[in-house]
Amino acid sequence: MAKLKLLATAAAVVLFAGAGIPAGTAASDPAPFPVTVQAKNGKVRIAKRPTRIVSLSPTATEMLYAVGAGRQVVAVDSLSNYPARAPRTSLSGFRPNVEAIARYRPDLVVGDLDAGVVAELRSLRIPVLVYEAPRQIAGSYTQITQIGRATGHRAKAVRAVRAMRARIADAVADARRAGSRRLSVFHELTPDLYSATSRTFVGQVYRVLGMRNIADGADAAGSGYPQLSAEAVIAANPDVIVLADSKCCGQTARTVAARPGWSAIAAVRNRRVVAVDDDVASRWGPRIATFIRLVANAVARR
């Protein structure tokens, strides 16, 4: 349940498979500053290329490194664990402490922050870009492009988005050729069977693949994150089960098959239970392409 609250608070519900985030940092674009970027908190003017960036969001951290701004990042929040070289600190994106943030002397802060924190940082003349999980995958492309502009890496951001689009298009095409539009899916957030509907960002992955999300019919409260019963999952008989609780909670195809009654579910019988790194499945940054590929591979299993 703690994990579900974490995902909901972040409005979450993820670069290149094998290679990870490119090492090093590309030279900044020659385009002059100032630049103005449209974020959730409105139009933000950035007077000069930032050299001391603080990220208070794991997704923002991944985006910053993806566009080549890694060397400009001086601190990231305690949950920003990718890439491993990011300067991880005890800063919290959920309970941000303005005084602690200010100690890093940032000239740009990025994260999903509330209006009060943004106002405090602005009073210190620190520009802030606020981003939350978008409703559609296209919103992730927009955020990466904006972060590229804000940090002086417009060209690399465009290339990152282009590569992302290509990888996603390939994965979707493979999945659809394998019949994904005929399949149903259960996305498991926690072992007590919380899930994510099509109203969430992660739900858009299954919508793009044309799959039917069995959680949609269970969300009477409209939260986007309903809890299903074991009986409901068994009755829905999903063709694919995606485990986004493999790292936090040790869930695997074997543990799922051992649950009472679950061995008869189509996903278990046809070996279409896929364990996904929890972080990859809950972030809307560049690794969303990796997530979609993993689901596509599961769909293609015979």
N, C-alpha and C positions, 0 to 999 in steps of 0.2 A: 504493500500500500504506500510505503514511503516513496518508492520509485515512481508510482503513478502520480503522486502529488508533485514530485520534482518535474515530471514531464508536463503536467498540466500548468504548473507555474511558469514554465518556460514557453508555454503555448506550443509545445512540440507535438508534436503528434497527438548525403547525409551526405579523390581526386583520381586519382588514376590508379587502377588496380595493378598490383605488383610493384609499380614504381613508387607509389606513395606521393607525398607532396614534393615537388622539385626542390633539390638542395640549392642553397645559396639564394641570392636575391638579385633580380635583374636590375639594371640601371633604371632610374626613374625616367618618366617621359619628359621630353623637353617642354611640354605645354606649360605655360606660366601659371602661377597662382596669383591671386586668389581663385578658388573655385567654390561654387555653391552646389550643394547636394541635397536632394529631396529625400529625407528619411521619415520615419514615423512621427518624429517630433517636429516636422515641418522643414522649411528650407534652412540649411545650416551653411554658413559661410566659413570657409577655412582659408585664412589669410596667407599662409605659407605652407610648404611641404612639411608635414609633421615628422618629427624625428624621435619623439617619445610617446609612443602609443600605448594605452592601457586597454586591454580587452577584458570585458566582464561577461563574456558569453563564449562557451565552447565552440559554437557555430561560427561566431565572428572571428575567433582565433583561427579556425581552419580557413576561413575566407581570406584573412589577412595574409597568411602564409601562401595561399594559393595564388594570390595576385603578385607575390614577390615583395611584400612589405615586412617580411619577418625580421629583418635587421633593424627596423624602426620600432619594433615592439619591445618595451622595457618591462612589462608585467602583464600576466594573465591571471584569471581567477582560478580558484582551487579545483574546479572541475574541468578546466581546459587541459586535457591529457593528450592531445594530438595536434601537431606533431610533438614527439617526445622532447625536442629541443626547445620548445616554447618556455619562456621564463615563468614557470608556475609559482604562484604565491598563495598566501592564505586569504587573499581578497575574495569576497563573496559577491556574486551577481544577484543573489536573492535577497541578501540583507546588506546592501552596499554601505560602506562607511566612507563618507566624503573626505574626512580628515586622512584616513589611511590611503585613499586613492591619491589625494593631493601630494602625499609624501614622495610619490614617484615623479613629480613635476611634469605631468603629461601635457602635451599640446594637442592631444585628441584622445577621447574616450569612446569606446564602442561597446554597446550591450543593449539588453532589453531592460531599460531602467524606467522607473516611474517619474512622473512630472516633477515631484518634489526634489528628487535627487538631481534631475537635469537642471532645475532652477538653481540649486546650490552650486553645482559645478560651473554653470554659466556665470554666476556671481563672482567666481574666481577667474573668469575669462578663459575657461577651458571649454572648447567646442565639444559637443556630444552628438554622436550618431546613434539613434535608437532604432533597433530592428527586432522584429518578432517573427515567428514562423508565418510565412505567407500562406494564402489559401491555395495557391497553385504552384506547380514547379517553376513556372515562368517567373514567379516572384523571387525565387532563389537566384535566377540569372540576373535580375535587376539589382538585387542587393550586392552581388559580387561585382557587377559593373560599377556601381556607385562607390563601393569601397576602393576599387581600383582608381577611380577619379580622385577620391578624397586623399589618397596616400601618394599620388604621383605615379601610379602604375596602370594607367588606362589601357595601354596596348596589351600588357600581359593579362589583364582582366578579360579583355575581349577574347584573347586566345584561350584562356581557361574556360570561358563559357562555351566557346565553339567546340572545344574538345569534349566538354560535358554533354552538350547537345548531341554530338555524334555518337558517344558511347550509349547514351540513353536511347537514341533512335535505333541503334543496332540491337540493343537488348529487347526493346519493345517489339521490333520486327520478328526477332527469334521467338519470343513468347507467343506472339499471335499466330505465327506459323505452326507452333506446337499446340494451338487450340486454347489459349488462355481465356478467350472470350466465352468459352463454355464452362469455365471452372469457377468454383467458389473458394473463398479463403477465410481462414481465421488467423488474425494477427494477435499473438499473445504478448501482453505487456508484463504480466506477473503470473506466477503459478496459481494465484487465486482467481485467475481468468478475467482480469480486466483486459479490455481490448480498445481499439481505436476505430472509429467509424469513418465513412467517406467525408465527413465534415472536417476532419483533421488533415494536416499536411501529409502525414504518412498514409492516410486513406487515399490520397490522390495517386499514390504509386499504383495501387490496385485498380483505380479507375482508369488510369492511362493504359494499363495492361488489359482493360476490359473485363476484369474479374468481378464477381459478385461478393461483397463483403458481408459475412453472416452477422456481423455486429450491428449493421444498420437497423435491422428490425428489433434489436434489443435495447435501443437507446431511448426509452420512454421519457427520460428527463431531458434529453437533448444536450447532454454535456459533451458529447463526442467521445467519452471514455466510459462506456457501460461495463458493468460486471456481468458476465454470463455464468450460468450454472453449468456444471459438467453435463447434466442431462440435456440442456439446450444445445451444447456443442455436439454431443453425440447424435442428437436428433437432426441437426442441420447437416451432419455428415460432410464436412468441408473436404474439397479435393486437395487443398494445399493448407498446411499449417506453418506459419512463420513464427519462430520463437525469438522474440526480442528480449528474452530474459535468460539468455544462455550464460552471460558473464556474471550478472548479479546473482543469479539463483541456480546455476548449474543445470538448466534444462536442456535436454538433448532428445533426439529421436527415440532413444532407448527409454528415457524416463517417461516420455509421453506414451509410448506403447505399453508401459507397465501400469498406467492408470486404469482403474476399473472401467471396463467397457470401451476403452479407447482403441483397442487393437482392431476393432471392427470398422473404425472410421476409414473412409477411402484414402485420405492422405497418409495414414499409417500403413495401410495394406499396399499402397502403390509407391511407398518410399518417397513421398513428397512432403516430408517434414524437414524444414530447413532451419538450422540454428544460425542466427545473425548476431554479430557483435552489437550489443545493446546501444552503444554510442552511434554506430553507423545507422542504426534503424531509428534513432530519435533526433538526429540533427538534420537540418535542411541545407547544409553546405555542399561543397563539391562532391563529397562521398556519396551523395544520393545516387550517383551513377553506379557506384559499386553495389549499393543496396538493390537497385532495380535489376542489375545483372544477376545477383544471387537468386532473386525470386524467379527471374526468367529461366535460369538453369534448373530450378526445382520444377517449374512447369514442364520443361522439356524432358524430364525423366520418364522413362517407359517401364 
